Every structure is written in structure tokens, then in C-alpha cells.
């Protein structure tokens, strides 16, 4: 007869709910990341021309300097920017997998917050129904009623803002990148949420709050 295993030898298997949650988070995150990569590529392609449109209030000399500095920084630091952006957005997926209802990255400085909130609020109002459906599906996964989830627009604006710290640019030049991120990425954010929602549907995660 084999000797009984002690508690240190017993491997605690994940519950069915935890396993389902992990698989769903992985699948949805992968779908979101694929679409975000496509949108971020579009930002990279269009940034050179679009930058001048955001500099109409600057005198010509300042506009040329900012344009040169930003393009140089993107040429040398674009990879770091993208990697940091992905790293920051990944934190919220980890939090969801651990059922944490928290904002995953720090707030932006006070003088940036109003800009980011304005952008975020437009997305929140435009996609109100889809965002609520996603919140309910994520709540069902987490087995608790959550208010924060990885696909809140404000989360992506914050992550991009903090990711621009990787670039060798001034505060003003970082600010000039935000309307471009809004234009080429977040104006198409409905596509990202639609793909995420469809993936959750395919995984049979209902848009209902979990039972107590």
C-alpha cells in the first residue's frame, strides 16, 4: 500500500470557475492585443503628417522643433513605448484574473487628467451599452460585481500616457501625442470592445451579475 501524501505534497487544483476565468481572460486579452497592435500600427504610420495638424497654435519654429523631437524619439523609442503600453495594460488583465476591482495604473498629473477625462467620457457615452455588457460579463467571470475592468477607455488613455515616459520628449510633446492616440486608436475602440465581447459570447460568459 503506498504511503499517504502529506499536505505539502498535495497540489491544490484550481476550481472550475478559476480555470474558466483564466482561459477566458487569456482568450479575450489575445483578441484585444491583436486588434490594438493593428490600431497602434496605424498610429505609427500616420503620426508624421497628423502631428502638424495638432500644432496649429504653435509658432512655426516651435512646431518644427516639436515635430523633429517627437519623430526622432519615436524612431529610437517606439519599441519601448509599445512594450511599456502592453505591460501597463496587462496589469489590468492580471487584476481581473485575480478578481480585483481596482484601477491598475496611477492617475495622470492633474493638468493632464482633464484632457484624458474628456476623451474617455466621449467613449463612455458613445459605447455605454456595450461597455455595460462587457462589465457584466467580466463581473460574471470574477464572481463579483465589479466597476473597473481592463477595457474601460480611461484605462487605455492612462496606460498610453504613462508609456510615453519611455520617449525622450518634453511634457508638451507628450501632450501632443495624446490627441493622435485618441484619433487613430481610441476613435476605433468600438472594434476592440466588439471583438472582446464576441469572444466572451463564444466562451458562453453571460452578461449577468453573478449570484450571491
N, C-alpha and C positions, 0 to 999 in steps of 0.2 A: 504494500500500500504506500503510495507516495506521501511524503511528509507534507502537512498543510503549510500553505504560504502565510507568512506574517503580513501585517498591514503594509509594511514598507515594500513588499514585493507585489502587492495588488495594484494594478493600473486602473485608475478610475476612468471609465469610458465617458465621453461626452454624452449628454442627454440627446434625445431625438430632436428637441427644439433647438438646442445649441448647434447641433450638426446641420440642421436645416438652415439656421441663421447664417452660419459660416459659409455654406455653399451659396446661399442667395447673395450675401454681401460680395463674395468673390465674383460671381457672375455679373451682378449689376455694376460693380466697380470696373470690371474689364470692359463692359459695353460703353460705360461713360468715358473711360480713359481713351478708348479708340476714337470716339466722336470728338472729344476735347483735343486730341492730337491733330485731327483734321482741321478744327477751327483755329488752333494755335498756329498751324502751318499757314493758314490764310492770313492771320495777323502778321506773321513774319514776311510774307510776300508783299503785303500792301503797305507796310509801315513807312517806307521811304517817302512815297507820294502823299500818304494821308497825314504825315506829320506836319507838312506845311499848312494844311487846312486848319490845324489846331493852333497855328502860330500867328493868326491874323492880327492879334492885338499886340504882338511884339514888334519892335522896330527891326528893320531888315538885318542889321548887324547881329542883334541878339538872336533872331530867328535862325540865321545861318550858323551861328556858334552852337546853339542848342541842337540843331539838326545834325551837325557834324558830330557833336559829342555823343548823342544818342545812337546814331548809326555806327559809330566806332565801338561803343560799348556793346551793342547788340552783336556786332561782328565777332568780338572777342569773348563775350559772356553769355550769348544766347543759350548755350547748352546748360550753363549753370542756372540761368533763370528758369528754364523749363524743368530741370531736375528739382530745383527748390519748390517750384509751384506744385509739382506732383507730390513731393514729400509732404508739403503742408496739407494738401487736400487728402492725402492718405490718412492723416491723423483722425479725421472725422469718420472715416470708414472703420478704423480700429475702434473708435469710441462706440460706434453703432454696434459692432460685433460684441462689445462688452456691455451693451445696454446702457451706456452713459448718455444722459440728456444734458450735454454741455456744449458751449461754443468752444471749438477746438483750437483756435488761434487767438492771439491777443487782439484787442481793439487797435485801430489805427490812431495816429495822433489826432487831437481834437480838430485841427484845421483841415484834416483830410476826411474826417468822419462824415461831415455834411455832404461832401461830394459823393462818397460811396453810398450813403443812405439814399440820396436822390436817385442814383442809378438802380439800387436794389429795390426801392419802393416801386419803381415803374415795372420791374419784372414781377414783383409780388402781386401787383394789381392786375397785370396782364394775364398771368398764369395762375390766378387764385385757385381755380377749381382743380387744375392738375397738381398744384403744389399740395393742396389739402388731401388729394387722393394718395399722393406719394407719402405724406406724413402718416396717414392711416395705415398704409402698407408697412412702412418702417416701424410703426408702433406695434403692429401685429407681430413682426419679426422679433422685436425687442421684448414682447410680452409686457409692455407698459405703455402708458400714454406719454409720448414724447413731443416736445415742441421744436427741438433742434434736430436736424438731420443733415447728412452730407450734401444734399442737393439744394439747400437754401441758396439763393443768389448771393446774399450777403457774404456767405462763406467763401464763395469763389472770388468776389471782389477783394476781400481781405487777404486771401491767400496770394492773389496776384500782387497786391500792394506790397506785402511783406517780401515776396520773391524778388521784386525789383531792387531790394537791398543788395542783391548779388551783382548788380551792374555798377560800373564806375561812372555814375552820373550824379548831378545835383538833385536836391529836393524838388526844385522847379521842373527839372527834366523828368523825374519820376512821375510828377503830376501830369505831365503832357502825355505819358503813356496810358493813363487810365481811360481817357475817352476813346482811345484806339482799341483797348481791350473791350470796352463796352460795345463799340461799334462792330468789331469783327468777330468777337466771341460771344458776348452776352446777348447781343441782339438776335442771336440764333440759338439761344439757350433752350428754347422750347424743344428743339430737336434732341438735345441731350436728355431732357426730362422725359420726353416721349419714349426714347429708347429704353431708359431706365424703367419706366412704368410698364412697358410691354414685356420686358424681361421678368419683372415681378409677376405679371399676369401668367406668363408661361410657366413660372415656378409655383403657380397656384397660391400666391400670397394674397389673401383677400384685403380689400380696403375697408376694414372694420377694426374697431378698437378691440384689444384682447379682453377676454372675460376675466373678471376678478378671481 
